Amino acid sequence: MPKNTKIRDIMIKDVAYATIPGSREEVLEILKDKQVSGVPVIKENKVVGIVSRNNLLKYPEEEQLALLMTRDPVTISPDVDITVAARLLLDHDVRRLPVVDGDQLVGLVTIADVVGSMADLNITDQIDMYLNGGLVPVWDETPLPVVAKIMEFSNVNVSPVLDKSLGFVGLISDRDIISASIIEDSVEVSDMSATAEDEDEWTWESIRDTMSIYYSVSRIKAPNVATSEIMVTDLITATPMSGVSECALSMKRHDIDQIPVINGNGDLLGLLRDRDLLKALLEH
């Protein structure tokens, strides 16, 4: 596939999407059912937002889609080539671009789609020059909700997992966390005392009027299990000498977003993300 391949040639045409008005429950069902990480949001036949796994994890108690989604997403035309998509994906730090013809949604192009097209470009550069730092490892016995919060604070969507001997034993991603999560409903109570203006100066503290307000809370919740129960252990790996197109092909075949890079002893050296390969495309 040549580098000047058009977006219309690689985009997803049968696009899963959510609509306004909509709810978190509907989005979670789409993400799980379609095994995707995010979808466009449509209102009156126009693209008005994007909602992703990151939005759900960042705002676990928000139910309304209009408040969950990222508004005014970056879009792309079906008639430009894949290098334009690569540049937009990198510059705006996003994973997907709604493809629009006029105001109409006609497709969706993701990092995975662009990287998949690179498998045929025969880019033999070694991947060590594109490895990205900033790994945030977690212990395999760390409770999953804690891992979700660590990943949110660190702004990463995947973490290497280490055992107590510091051995690299797996990966945990936001995809794994969302797949294991449920929506939990609960009732909480808030006690409110009378305001100072309403209280008599002779009223004893123990008998001041109080009012209990009960309200329901619905939140998305990761199960309280060890990371080892959810993490992926059957990993596709690469070495620093592996080629760019070789790794792009592995990502395409196995439907993965990242590949651990290891040395001859199996020690983790880094993580090659699909986003990192976009840089190689722009350099050739």
Stockholm file with secondary structure:
# STOCKHOLM 1.0

chainA/1-284         MPKNTKIRDIMIKDVAYATIPGSREEVLEILKDKQVSGVPVIKENKVVGIVSRNNLLKYPEEEQLALLMTRDPVTISPDVDITVAARLLLDHDVRRLPVVDGDQLVGLVTIADVVGSMADLNITDQIDMYLNGGLVPVWDETPLPVVAKIMEFSNVNVSPVLDKSLGFVGLISDRDIISASIIEDSVEVSDMSATAEDEDEWTWESIRDTMSIYYSVSRIKAPNVATSEIMVTDLITATPMSGVSECALSMKRHDIDQIPVINGNGDLLGLLRDRDLLKALLEH
#=GR chainA/1-284 SS CCTTCBHHHHSBSSCCCEESSCBHHHHHHHHHHHTCSEEEEEETTEEEEEEEHHHHHHCTTCCBHHHHSEESCCCBCTTSBHHHHHHHHHHTTCSEEEEEETTEEEEEEEHHHHHHHHTTSCCCCBGGGGCBCCCCCEETTSBHHHHHHHHHHHTCSEEEEECTTCCEEEEEEHHHHHHHCEEEEEEEEEEEECCGGGSCTTCCGGGSCEEEEEEEEEEEECCSCBGGGTSBCSCCCBCTTCBHHHHHHHHHHHTCSEEEEECTTCCEEEEEEHHHHHHHHHTC
#=GC SS_cons         CCTTCBHHHHSBSSCCCEESSCBHHHHHHHHHHHTCSEEEEEETTEEEEEEEHHHHHHCTTCCBHHHHSEESCCCBCTTSBHHHHHHHHHHTTCSEEEEEETTEEEEEEEHHHHHHHHTTSCCCCBGGGGCBCCCCCEETTSBHHHHHHHHHHHTCSEEEEECTTCCEEEEEEHHHHHHHCEEEEEEEEEEEECCGGGSCTTCCGGGSCEEEEEEEEEEEECCSCBGGGTSBCSCCCBCTTCBHHHHHHHHHHHTCSEEEEECTTCCEEEEEEHHHHHHHHHTC
//
